[in-house]
Amino acid sequence: MGRPVAVESFSRTVKEDPKIMYEFKPLQTESLRPSSNAASSKLGPGQYAVPNNNTYKKLMDLQTKFTTNDGKLVWQKMPKDMPLYYLSIGLVVFGTLLSFHALHKLASPPKND
C-alpha cells in the first residue's frame, strides 16, 4: 500500500515506514456489574428490575397500543400521525406534478415568432 500520509512522508530523509503502535487497556469489569441492592438480589437468573414510574408506564401503554393487532398500520394508530401522513402524500404529488411540468417545458422548444 505504500507509506501512510503523514508529515514525515513528504520529507526525503525518511528511510523506513513509521511503526504503528497500539495500546490496549484492560476492560474494567467491576464498573460494568450492576450494584447489588435489595431489589436486584431477590431476582433470579434472567429476571431484571423494572422501573416503577409514570414515564415507563406511558411507554408501556404506547407499546401496547402499537402492538395490538387491530388491522391498522402504524401511521393510522395515533390521530396526530394522520395530518403528517396526508401532508407528505400531498407534497409527493405536488413534487411529481412539478417535475412533469418542468420536463414538459424543457422538452418543448419555444416558438419563434
Backbone as a ProteinNet text record, in pm:
[ID]
protein_1_A
[PRIMARY]
MGRPVAVESFSRTVKEDPKIMYEFKPLQTESLRPSSNAASSKLGPGQYAVPNNNTYKKLMDLQTKFTTNDGKLVWQKMPKDMPLYYLSIGLVVFGTLLSFHALHKLASPPKND
[TERTIARY]
79.5	0	83.5	205.9	291.5	295.4	354.2	368.5	238.9	208.8	90.8	115.5	8.3	20.2	42.2	159.4	194.9	297.5	328.2	424.7	560	595.7	725.1	731.6	617.5	615.3	665.4	649.9	690.5	838.1	899.7	1041.1	1123.8	1237.6	1322.4	1416.9	1418.4	1509.9	1448.4	1325.1	1260.9	1321.5	1373.9	1440.1	1350.4	1257.7	1172.9	1031.4	936.8	798.1	783.2	698.1	676.3	605.7	637.1	577.6	442.7	346.9	215.2	212.3	173	168.3	25.3	-16.4	-148.3	-131.7	-215.8	-212.4	-348.6	-351.3	-475.2	-481	-596.8	-617.7	-712.7	-687	-777.1	-915.5	-1017	-1154.4	-1182.4	-1237.9	-1271.8	-1409.8	-1414.3	-1542	-1615.5	-1548	-1615.3	-1716.9	-1685.8	-1777.4	-1897.2	-1889.5	-1999.7	-2103.1	-2067.2	-2159.3	-2262	-2389.4	-2489.3	-2467.1	-2508.3	-2491.4	-2583.9	-2538.3	-2618.1	-2703.2	-2826.5	-2918.8	-3023.1	-3113.5	-3207.7	-3303.2	-3345.3	-3441.5	-3379.5	-3256.1	-3195.3	-3146.5	-3126.8	-3079.5	-3191.1	-3317.5	-3429.7	-3460.4	-3408.4	-3438.8	-3351.9	-3410.8	-3336.8	-3266.4	-3205.9	-3138.3	-3240	-3208.1	-3296.1	-3405.9	-3408	-3506.7	-3435.9	-3501.4	-3438.8	-3535.8	-3482.4	-3565.9	-3632.3	-3760.9	-3838.5	-3867	-3849.3	-3878.4	-4027.1	-4056.6	-4195.1	-4223.6	-4229.8	-4261.6	-4358.4	-4413.1	-4515.9	-4462.6	-4339.6	-4282.2	-4272.9	-4229.5	-4218.4	-4356.7	-4454.8	-4590.7	-4649.9	-4623	-4669.8	-4604.9	-4476.4	-4406.3	-4465.3	-4495.4	-4553.8	-4693.4	-4772.8	-4905.2	-4893.4	-4797.1	-4775.5	-4731.5	-4643.9	-4601.9	-4718.8	-4803.8	-4921.2	-5015	-5033.1	-5121.3	-5067.5	-4936.1	-4879.2	-4872.7	-4868.7	-4855.8	-4988.9	-5101.1	-5230.3	-5258.8	-5318.9	-5348.5	-5490.8	-5508.5	-5640.7	-5656.8	-5560.9	-5570.6	-5525.2	-5486.2	-5439.4	-5288.5	-5239.8	-5096.2	-5047.5	-4916.9	-4860.9	-4900.7	-4898.4	-4928.7	-5077.3	-5161.3	-5304.8	-5347	-5259.2	-5297.5	-5313.4	-5230.9	-5237.9	-5303.4	-5393.9	-5461.7	-5368.8	-5259.2	-5168.1	-5083.2	-5077.3	-4995.1	-5065.5	-5196.2	-5270.7	-5242.4	-5245.1	-5214.3	-5073	-4977	-4841.2	-4835.2	-4909.1	-4911.9	-4972.9	-5088.1	-5152.7	-5070.4	-4999.9	-4911.4	-4799	-4740.6	-4631.3	-4682.8	-4802.2	-4860.6	-4885.6	-4939.3	-4963.9	-4835.9	-4730	-4602.6	-4542.8	-4561	-4511.9	-4587.4	-4719.3	-4799.2	-4762.4	-4749.1	-4712	-4574.2	-4478.6	-4344.2	-4342.6	-4423.5	-4430.6	-4490.7	-4599.2	-4659.8	-4564.9	-4494	-4397.4	-4284.3	-4242.1	-4137.1	-4185.4	-4310.4	-4364.3	-4381.1	-4420.6	-4432.9	-4296.1	-4193.4	-4059.1	-4007.6	-4031.9	-3989.2	-4061.9	-4192.2	-4267.6	-4216.7	-4185.1	-4134.4	-3997	-3911.6	-3779.3	-3784.8	-3883.5	-3891.3	-3951.9	-4035.4	-4097.1	-4019.2	-3965	-3886.6	-3978.6	-3925.8	-4008.6	-4040.5	-4156.4	-4197.9	-4127.4	-4080.6	-4017.7	-4123	-4144.3	-4243.9	-4179.2
-118.6	0	124.6	115.7	232.9	294.7	408.2	477.9	549.4	560.3	637.4	786.3	860.2	1003.6	1069.6	1120.9	1192.2	1298	1385.2	1492.4	1433	1324.6	1262.7	1201	1170.5	1106.8	1200	1331.4	1425.6	1464.5	1422.2	1450.7	1347.4	1388.6	1295.8	1218.3	1253.3	1186.2	1063.4	1030.4	913.3	788.9	702.8	581.9	458.6	459.4	341.7	386.5	294.3	323.6	342.5	434.8	450.4	327.1	293.8	178.1	218	129.9	152	85.1	160.9	106.7	112.7	7.1	0.1	-11.5	58.5	49.2	-0.2	-115.7	-173.5	-160.9	-121	-113.1	-225.7	-290.3	-398.2	-343.2	-422.3	-382.2	-388.1	-281.8	-275.9	-338.4	-464.9	-534.2	-498.8	-443.6	-407.4	-296	-203.9	-92.8	-135.3	-250.2	-296	-375.8	-428.4	-508.3	-417	-459.9	-377.6	-379.5	-272.5	-265.2	-365.9	-423.3	-525	-457.2	-424.2	-368.1	-474	-441.6	-541	-589.6	-500.2	-540.6	-636.7	-611	-697.5	-828.5	-835.5	-960.5	-1063.3	-1020.5	-1113.4	-1175.6	-1119.5	-1167.1	-1286	-1376.8	-1493.8	-1467.8	-1570.8	-1552.4	-1523	-1426.5	-1387.9	-1292.4	-1247.5	-1151.9	-1020.9	-910.6	-780.6	-686.3	-589.2	-489.6	-400.2	-369.3	-286.7	-154	-41	88.1	101.1	172.9	192.7	342.1	405.5	547.7	573.9	694.8	727.7	726.2	768.1	770.2	629.8	536.8	398.3	339	373.7	323.2	379.1	507.9	566.8	498.2	467.2	397.1	258.5	188.4	55.1	62	163.5	180.5	209.4	291.4	323.2	199.8	118.9	-4.5	-101.1	-108	-194.7	-147.8	-15.4	38.5	7	18.5	-5.5	-153.5	-241.6	-384.4	-457	-388.1	-455.1	-485.6	-600.6	-644.9	-602.5	-475.6	-425.1	-398.8	-439.3	-423.6	-288.4	-198.8	-66.6	-67.2	18.5	37.3	130.6	139.4	217.6	364.2	419.8	561	589.6	485.4	505.8	492.8	448.7	420.6	547.2	646.7	769.8	879.9	958.9	1062.3	1175.6	1199.7	1307.7	1270.2	1142.3	1099.5	1116.7	1121.9	1131.3	1261	1380	1501	1499.6	1448.5	1440.3	1345.3	1236.1	1140.6	1205.8	1272	1334.6	1451.1	1522.2	1629.1	1572.2	1462	1403.3	1348.3	1288.7	1241.1	1359.1	1469.2	1587.4	1646.2	1649.2	1701.8	1611.9	1482.2	1390.4	1412.6	1426.3	1450	1584.9	1688.7	1820.6	1817.4	1751.4	1741.9	1664.7	1558.7	1481.5	1565.7	1637	1723	1835	1892	1996.4	1941.8	1819.5	1757.8	1733.9	1683.9	1662.5	1794.3	1899.9	2031.3	2080.8	2063.5	2107.3	2025.2	1894.6	1811	1850	1879	1920.5	2054.8	2145	2276.3	2264.1	2174.7	2155.6	2079.5	1990.5	1908.9	1985	2082.9	2157.6	2287	2305.7	2427.3	2549.3	2667.6	2788.1	2819.4	2881	2914.9	3042.5	3041.3	3160.5	3238.5	3361.9	3444.6	3531.4
0	0	0	37.4	40.6	177.6	182.9	310.3	345.6	473.2	512.1	493.1	470.9	450.1	585.5	606.2	728.4	692.1	784.6	759	724	791	764.8	625	566.5	435.1	325.7	343.8	241.2	253	357.7	377.3	301	246.8	172.2	263.5	391	482.5	548.3	516.5	576.9	514.5	596.3	547.1	557.8	653.3	672.5	707.4	691.1	723.8	874.2	915.1	1058.7	1115.4	1236.9	1302.3	1361.9	1347.9	1405.5	1541.6	1642.4	1777.6	1828	1892.5	1953.5	2103.7	2176.1	2320.9	2367.7	2428.3	2477.2	2627.9	2676.2	2819.9	2859.2	2971	3012.1	3047	3019	3045	3194.4	3246.3	3388.1	3407.9	3443.7	3456.7	3584.5	3682.8	3807.1	3783.9	3693.3	3668.7	3584.9	3517.6	3434.7	3513	3626.1	3706.2	3772.6	3774.8	3842.5	3992.8	4055	4200	4267.1	4373.2	4441.8	4547.7	4510.5	4607.9	4642.8	4731.5	4781.9	4673.5	4581	4478.6	4378.6	4338.8	4238.8	4298	4429.6	4488.8	4498.2	4497.5	4503.1	4367.8	4261.2	4127.2	4091.7	4017.5	3974.5	3843.4	3785.8	3657.2	3546.7	3463	3353.2	3394.8	3518.1	3565.3	3598.2	3562.9	3580.4	3649.1	3716.5	3783.6	3680.3	3701.9	3610.6	3680.1	3609.9	3673	3705.2	3809.2	3850.6	3857.9	3739.2	3735.2	3620.5	3614.9	3515.6	3373.6	3353.3	3218.8	3161.7	3243	3196.9	3170.1	3252.6	3230.8	3101.8	3072.3	2946.5	2827.1	2839.7	2732.3	2710.4	2818	2805.4	2743.6	2780.1	2719.4	2570.7	2533.8	2392.8	2314.9	2372.6	2306.4	2292.9	2393.8	2385.8	2275.8	2263.9	2160.1	2020	2001.2	1868.9	1833.4	1932.1	1901.6	1896.4	1922.5	1911.3	1765.5	1742.2	1606	1572.4	1534.7	1501.3	1352.1	1271.8	1127.3	1075.9	1163.5	1121.3	1107.1	1018.4	1004.8	1115.4	1132	1242.4	1231.5	1111.8	1096.9	1112.1	1120.1	1138.5	1284.9	1372.1	1510.6	1594	1573.1	1652.4	1568.4	1626.8	1547.3	1503.5	1575.4	1536.1	1415.1	1380.8	1268.5	1134.3	1133.8	1008.5	931.2	993.1	914.9	856.1	930	875.9	757.1	765	654.1	530.3	548	432.9	378.4	464.3	418	332.1	375.7	296.9	164.5	163.1	37.2	-56.2	-2.7	-84.7	-141.7	-61.6	-111.2	-219.2	-206.8	-310.6	-441.1	-433.1	-554	-615.7	-533.9	-584.5	-650	-588.4	-645.7	-776.1	-785.2	-909.3	-1021.2	-991.6	-1093.5	-1135.9	-1042	-1074	-1160.9	-1135.8	-1217.4	-1359.7	-1373.2	-1507.6	-1581.8	-1512.1	-1575.5	-1623.6	-1541.7	-1581.2	-1698.8	-1697.8	-1811.1	-1939.1	-1929.9	-2048.3	-2100.6	-2010.7	-2051.2	-2116.6	-2064.6	-2123.1	-2255.2	-2269.4	-2390.7	-2508.1	-2482.6	-2592.5	-2614.9	-2733.9	-2761	-2769.2	-2740.8	-2750.4	-2896.9	-2917.7	-3054	-3098.7	-3222.1	-3280.5	-3357.3	-3322.7	-3392.9	-3495.2
[MASK]
+++++++++++++++++++++++++++++++++++++++++++++++++++++++++++++++++++++++++++++++++++++++++++++++++++++++++++++++++

